[in-house]
Amino acid sequence: MTNPICTDWSALATEIKDWALQLGFSACGITDTDLSSEEPRLQQWLDAGFHGEMDYMASHGMMRARPQELQPGTIRVISVRMDYLPAQAGFATNLADPNLGYISRYALGRDYHKVLRQRLKQLGERIAGRVSDLGFRPFVDSAPVLERPLAAKAGLGWVGKHSLLLSEEAGSWFFLGELLVNIPLPIDQPIEKDCGNCVACITSCPTGAIVAPFVVDARRCISYLTIELKDDIPEELRPLLGNRIYGCDDCQLVCPVNRTAPLTQEPDFQRRPQWRDQSLLHLFGWSEAEFLRLTEGSAIRRIGYQRWQRNLAVALGNAPHSPEILQALQDYRGDALVQRHVDWALEQQQQKAAQVLSRAQQRLVRIIQVGLPRDA
């Protein structure tokens, strides 16, 4: 039995957007596959080496700007947005207390790749019920697709100076996904909007990773350093990471467009109990078995136990002096990569201990001097 042949593509596009909302997406737009204007910018970014160790960014060449090469026959891209800001984000609590581990808000719940891919597949199957010989393929960070330019072309928002997509009603706290299809749906128009003179994200980046408007040097980005980088975190950048152990949200936190961003209604993206106000010391004490169990179904698991401990070691080095932290670092015996970061953290803690002792001695001297008789 063959599927019916669609004759009203405009009506189908309206249905697709309704289905997307029913499936839990916050918005849906449609665009063509032409990203030729992005190719020079992509090449310049790669030539500058801003992709760091992410070799896959370069190995696919310009395919990232050519969706039709990923799925032969593709002529339209259905772009979707799903909000993820959890009800108990805990920004102030985590960032204000250097003894707590800060995890990027997108990773507090279930791995978004699984959630969005499943919903996109369901969306494709619904379209297949209306279209004969439909060809479709869902993407959620799973192939070399320039998702933000595609989403911008589909009218879901505009690209901010931090290179993230911004939406007037949703800020930037959302995931993007794409469904490549081979049917001539009518396309949506881009939103004519920009960030104006605002440079809050550029001036607030802890490591200066936004080297120019719309240009991010991944090699300095905390998200890259804590998630993508497999080797040692450069020593000069370690103090700038603070207590950020998985990702960073600073450029989003200062963005004025995010002031009225909605909370997600998706249960899968709510903060899991194990990420609520956890101390760095407690997280560093997890065994590998505990790490694997407590990160099951989480995006955090992809960095593995080794990089998890590496990141925590740096954060412990940045934390205020504590005898307990000092002892935990001294007791560490394990992976060579982690050990190098532990040795650095130990040095930082020892320096802080010496400073604490010096200040205490200075206070003691002042107390003695004040208490001495004038002729002493």
C-alpha positions as CSV (number, residue, x, y, z in Angstrom):
1,M,0.0,0.0,0.0
2,T,1.5,3.4,-1.0
3,N,1.1,6.6,0.8
4,P,-1.2,9.3,-0.5
5,I,0.3,11.9,-2.8
6,C,0.3,15.4,-1.3
7,T,-1.0,18.2,-3.6
8,D,-1.1,21.1,-1.1
9,W,2.4,21.7,0.3
10,S,1.4,24.8,2.1
11,A,-1.3,23.0,4.1
12,L,1.2,20.2,4.8
13,A,3.7,22.7,6.1
14,T,1.1,24.1,8.5
15,E,0.3,20.5,9.7
16,I,4.0,19.8,10.2
17,K,4.4,22.8,12.5
18,D,1.3,21.7,14.4
19,W,2.7,18.2,14.8
20,A,6.0,19.6,15.9
21,L,4.3,21.5,18.8
22,Q,2.3,18.4,19.7
23,L,5.6,16.4,19.9
24,G,7.0,18.9,22.5
25,F,9.0,21.2,20.2
26,S,8.8,24.9,21.0
27,A,8.9,26.1,17.4
28,C,9.4,24.8,13.9
29,G,10.5,26.5,10.6
30,I,11.3,25.4,7.1
31,T,14.1,26.5,4.8
32,D,16.0,25.4,1.7
33,T,19.5,23.9,1.7
34,D,21.4,26.8,0.4
35,L,24.2,27.8,2.8
36,S,26.7,29.0,0.2
37,S,27.0,32.3,2.0
38,E,28.3,30.5,5.1
39,E,31.1,28.6,3.3
40,P,33.7,31.5,3.3
41,R,33.1,32.1,7.0
42,L,33.4,28.4,7.8
43,Q,36.6,28.2,5.9
44,Q,38.1,31.2,7.6
45,W,37.2,29.8,11.0
46,L,38.9,26.5,10.1
47,D,42.0,28.1,8.6
48,A,42.4,30.1,11.9
49,G,42.5,26.8,13.8
50,F,39.6,27.9,16.0
51,H,38.2,24.4,16.0
52,G,41.1,23.1,18.1
53,E,41.1,19.3,18.5
54,M,37.7,19.0,16.9
55,D,39.2,17.4,13.8
56,Y,35.7,16.3,12.6
57,M,35.0,20.0,12.0
58,A,37.7,20.1,9.3
59,S,37.5,16.6,8.0
60,H,34.0,17.0,6.5
61,G,35.1,20.1,4.7
62,M,32.3,22.2,3.2
63,M,29.8,19.4,3.6
64,R,28.7,21.1,6.8
65,A,27.2,23.9,4.6
66,R,25.7,21.4,2.1
67,P,22.9,19.4,3.7
68,Q,21.9,18.0,0.3
69,E,25.2,16.0,0.3
70,L,24.4,14.4,3.6
71,Q,21.0,13.1,2.4
72,P,20.8,12.8,-1.4
73,G,17.5,14.2,-2.7
74,T,17.2,16.7,0.2
75,I,15.6,20.0,-0.9
76,R,14.2,21.3,2.4
77,V,15.3,21.4,6.0
78,I,12.7,21.4,8.8
79,S,14.3,23.1,11.8
80,V,12.9,22.7,15.3
81,R,13.6,24.2,18.7
82,M,13.1,22.7,22.1
83,D,13.5,24.8,25.3
84,Y,15.6,23.3,28.0
85,L,16.0,25.8,30.9
86,P,15.0,23.8,34.0
87,A,12.8,25.2,36.8
88,Q,15.6,24.9,39.4
89,A,18.6,26.1,37.4
90,G,20.5,27.2,40.4
91,F,22.7,29.7,38.6
92,A,23.4,32.0,41.6
93,T,23.9,29.1,44.1
94,N,26.4,27.2,42.0
95,L,28.4,30.1,40.5
96,A,28.6,32.1,43.8
97,D,30.0,29.2,45.8
98,P,33.4,28.2,44.5
99,N,33.2,24.9,46.5
100,L,30.3,23.7,44.4
101,G,30.6,22.2,40.9
102,Y,29.0,24.2,38.1
103,I,27.5,22.2,35.2
104,S,26.1,23.8,32.1
105,R,22.3,23.9,32.5
106,Y,21.7,21.9,29.3
107,A,23.3,18.9,30.8
108,L,21.3,18.7,34.1
109,G,18.7,16.4,32.7
110,R,18.5,13.6,30.1
111,D,20.9,13.6,27.1
112,Y,19.1,15.9,24.6
113,H,20.4,14.0,21.6
114,K,18.2,11.0,22.5
115,V,15.1,13.2,23.3
116,L,15.2,15.3,20.1
117,R,16.2,12.5,17.7
118,Q,13.2,10.3,18.9
119,R,10.8,13.2,18.4
120,L,12.2,14.1,15.0
121,K,11.8,10.5,13.9
122,Q,8.2,10.6,15.0
123,L,7.7,13.9,13.1
124,G,9.2,12.3,10.0
125,E,6.9,9.3,10.3
126,R,3.8,11.5,10.5
127,I,4.9,13.3,7.4
128,A,5.4,9.9,5.7
129,G,1.7,9.3,6.3
130,R,0.9,12.2,4.1
131,V,3.5,11.9,1.4
132,S,4.3,9.2,-1.1
133,D,8.0,8.1,-1.2
134,L,9.1,10.5,1.5
135,G,12.8,10.5,2.2
136,F,13.8,12.0,5.5
137,R,16.7,11.9,8.0
138,P,16.9,13.5,11.5
139,F,19.9,15.2,12.8
140,V,20.8,16.3,16.4
141,D,24.5,17.1,16.5
142,S,24.9,13.8,14.8
143,A,26.4,14.9,11.5
144,P,28.2,17.9,10.1
145,V,25.3,20.3,9.7
146,L,25.4,24.1,10.3
147,E,22.3,24.0,12.4
148,R,22.3,27.6,13.6
149,P,22.5,29.2,10.1
150,L,19.8,26.8,9.0
151,A,17.5,27.7,12.0
152,A,18.1,31.4,11.3
153,K,17.1,30.9,7.7
154,A,14.0,29.0,8.9
155,G,12.9,32.0,11.0
156,L,13.6,30.5,14.4
157,G,15.8,33.4,15.5
158,W,19.0,35.3,14.7
159,V,22.6,34.5,15.4
160,G,24.0,36.5,18.3
161,K,27.5,37.8,18.7
162,H,28.3,34.7,20.9
163,S,27.4,32.6,17.8
164,L,24.4,31.1,19.5
165,L,20.9,31.4,18.0
166,L,18.7,34.0,19.8
167,S,14.9,34.1,19.9
168,E,12.9,37.0,21.1
169,E,10.6,34.8,23.1
170,A,13.0,32.1,24.2
171,G,16.4,33.7,24.4
172,S,19.1,31.1,23.7
173,W,18.1,28.3,26.2
174,F,17.1,25.8,23.7
175,F,18.3,22.9,21.6
176,L,18.1,22.7,17.8
177,G,17.4,19.7,15.6
178,E,16.8,19.2,11.9
179,L,14.8,16.9,9.7
180,L,16.1,16.7,6.1
181,V,13.3,16.0,3.6
182,N,12.9,15.6,-0.2
183,I,9.6,17.5,-0.6
184,P,9.0,21.0,-1.9
185,L,7.5,22.6,1.2
186,P,7.2,26.4,1.2
187,I,10.0,28.1,3.1
188,D,9.8,30.6,6.0
189,Q,11.5,33.9,6.0
190,P,14.5,34.8,8.3
191,I,13.9,37.3,11.2
192,E,15.4,40.7,10.5
193,K,17.0,41.3,13.9
194,D,20.4,41.6,15.5
195,C,22.1,42.4,18.8
196,G,22.6,46.1,18.0
197,N,25.5,47.6,20.1
198,C,25.3,45.0,22.9
199,V,28.6,43.3,23.6
200,A,27.8,41.8,27.0
201,C,28.7,38.2,25.9
202,I,32.0,39.3,24.5
203,T,33.1,41.3,27.6
204,S,31.9,38.7,30.0
205,C,33.5,35.6,28.6
206,P,35.8,34.3,31.4
207,T,38.5,33.3,28.9
208,G,38.0,35.8,26.1
209,A,36.9,33.1,23.7
210,I,34.7,35.4,21.7
211,V,37.5,37.0,19.8
212,A,35.2,39.0,17.5
213,P,31.5,39.4,17.0
214,F,30.1,36.0,15.8
215,V,33.6,34.4,16.1
216,V,34.5,31.9,18.9
217,D,37.9,30.5,19.3
218,A,37.0,27.1,20.7
219,R,40.5,26.6,22.0
220,R,39.7,29.2,24.7
221,C,36.0,28.3,25.3
222,I,35.3,26.7,28.6
223,S,32.8,24.3,27.0
224,Y,35.5,23.1,24.6
225,L,38.1,22.9,27.4
226,T,35.9,20.8,29.7
227,I,34.1,18.7,27.1
228,E,35.8,18.4,23.8
229,L,39.5,18.7,24.7
230,K,41.0,15.3,25.4
231,D,44.5,16.4,26.5
232,D,45.7,18.8,29.2
233,I,43.9,22.0,29.8
234,P,46.4,24.9,29.2
235,E,47.8,26.1,32.5
236,E,47.2,29.7,31.8
237,L,43.5,29.1,31.3
238,R,42.9,26.8,34.4
239,P,42.4,29.7,36.9
240,L,39.8,31.2,34.6
241,L,37.6,28.1,34.7
242,G,36.7,28.7,38.3
243,N,34.3,25.9,39.5
244,R,33.0,25.1,36.0
245,I,33.4,21.4,35.6
246,Y,31.2,20.7,32.5
247,G,30.5,23.5,30.1
248,C,29.8,27.2,30.7
249,D,26.8,29.4,30.5
250,D,28.3,32.8,31.1
251,C,27.6,34.3,27.6
252,Q,24.0,33.3,28.0
253,L,23.6,34.5,31.6
254,V,24.6,38.1,30.7
255,C,22.5,38.2,27.5
256,P,19.6,40.7,27.8
257,V,17.5,38.6,25.5
258,N,17.5,35.8,28.0
259,R,15.9,37.9,30.8
260,T,12.4,36.6,29.9
261,A,13.3,33.2,28.6
262,P,10.7,30.6,29.5
263,L,11.3,27.5,31.6
264,T,11.1,24.2,29.9
265,Q,8.0,22.0,30.2
266,E,9.9,18.9,29.2
267,P,10.3,16.5,32.2
268,D,13.5,15.0,30.7
269,F,15.3,18.3,31.0
270,Q,14.7,19.0,34.7
271,R,17.7,18.9,37.0
272,R,18.5,15.4,38.3
273,P,19.0,15.1,42.1
274,Q,22.7,14.2,41.8
275,W,23.5,17.6,40.3
276,R,21.8,19.7,43.1
277,D,24.4,21.7,45.0
278,Q,27.1,19.1,44.9
279,S,30.5,20.0,46.4
280,L,33.6,19.6,44.2
281,L,35.2,17.4,46.9
282,H,32.2,15.0,46.9
283,L,32.2,14.8,43.1
284,F,36.0,14.2,43.0
285,G,35.5,11.3,45.4
286,W,33.2,9.4,43.0
287,S,34.6,6.1,41.8
288,E,34.4,5.3,38.1
289,A,31.5,2.9,38.8
290,E,29.6,5.7,40.6
291,F,30.3,8.1,37.8
292,L,29.0,5.7,35.2
293,R,25.9,4.9,37.3
294,L,25.1,8.6,38.1
295,T,25.6,9.8,34.5
296,E,23.6,7.1,32.9
297,G,21.4,8.7,30.2
298,S,23.2,12.0,30.7
299,A,25.3,14.0,28.1
300,I,28.0,14.2,30.8
301,R,28.9,10.6,30.4
302,R,30.4,11.2,27.0
303,I,33.5,12.9,28.5
304,G,34.4,9.8,30.5
305,Y,35.7,9.4,34.0
306,Q,39.2,10.6,33.2
307,R,38.2,14.0,31.9
308,W,35.6,14.3,34.6
309,Q,38.3,14.0,37.3
310,R,40.6,16.3,35.3
311,N,38.0,19.0,35.3
312,L,37.3,18.6,39.0
313,A,41.0,18.7,39.8
314,V,41.3,22.1,38.2
315,A,38.2,23.4,40.0
316,L,39.6,22.1,43.3
317,G,42.8,24.1,42.6
318,N,40.6,27.2,42.1
319,A,38.6,26.6,45.2
320,P,39.4,28.5,48.5
321,H,42.0,26.8,50.7
322,S,40.7,23.8,52.6
323,P,42.6,21.2,54.6
324,E,40.1,18.6,53.2
325,I,40.8,19.5,49.6
326,L,44.5,19.6,50.3
327,Q,44.3,16.1,51.7
328,A,42.2,14.7,48.9
329,L,44.7,16.0,46.3
330,Q,47.7,14.6,48.2
331,D,46.0,11.2,48.5
332,Y,45.2,11.0,44.8
333,R,46.9,8.1,42.9
334,G,45.6,7.4,39.4
335,D,45.5,8.3,35.8
336,A,48.5,10.3,34.5
337,L,46.4,13.0,32.8
338,V,44.5,13.6,36.0
339,Q,47.6,13.5,38.1
340,R,49.1,16.4,36.2
341,H,46.1,18.5,36.9
342,V,46.0,17.3,40.5
343,D,49.7,18.3,40.9
344,W,48.8,21.8,39.6
345,A,45.8,22.0,41.9
346,L,47.9,20.9,44.9
347,E,50.4,23.7,44.1
348,Q,47.5,26.2,44.1
349,Q,46.1,24.9,47.4
350,Q,49.6,25.0,49.0
351,Q,50.1,28.6,47.9
352,K,46.7,29.6,49.3
353,A,47.5,27.8,52.6
354,A,50.8,29.8,52.8
355,Q,48.8,33.0,52.2
356,V,46.3,32.1,54.9
357,L,49.2,31.4,57.3
358,S,50.9,34.7,56.4
359,R,47.8,36.7,57.0
360,A,47.3,35.0,60.3
361,Q,50.8,35.8,61.3
362,Q,50.4,39.4,60.3
363,R,47.2,39.7,62.4
364,L,49.0,38.1,65.4
365,V,51.9,40.6,65.1
366,R,49.4,43.5,65.0
367,I,47.6,42.2,68.0
368,I,50.9,41.9,70.0
369,Q,51.9,45.3,68.9
370,V,48.7,46.9,70.0
371,G,48.9,45.1,73.4
372,L,52.5,46.1,74.2
373,P,53.1,49.1,76.6
374,R,54.3,52.3,74.9
375,D,57.8,52.0,76.5
376,A,58.3,48.3,75.6
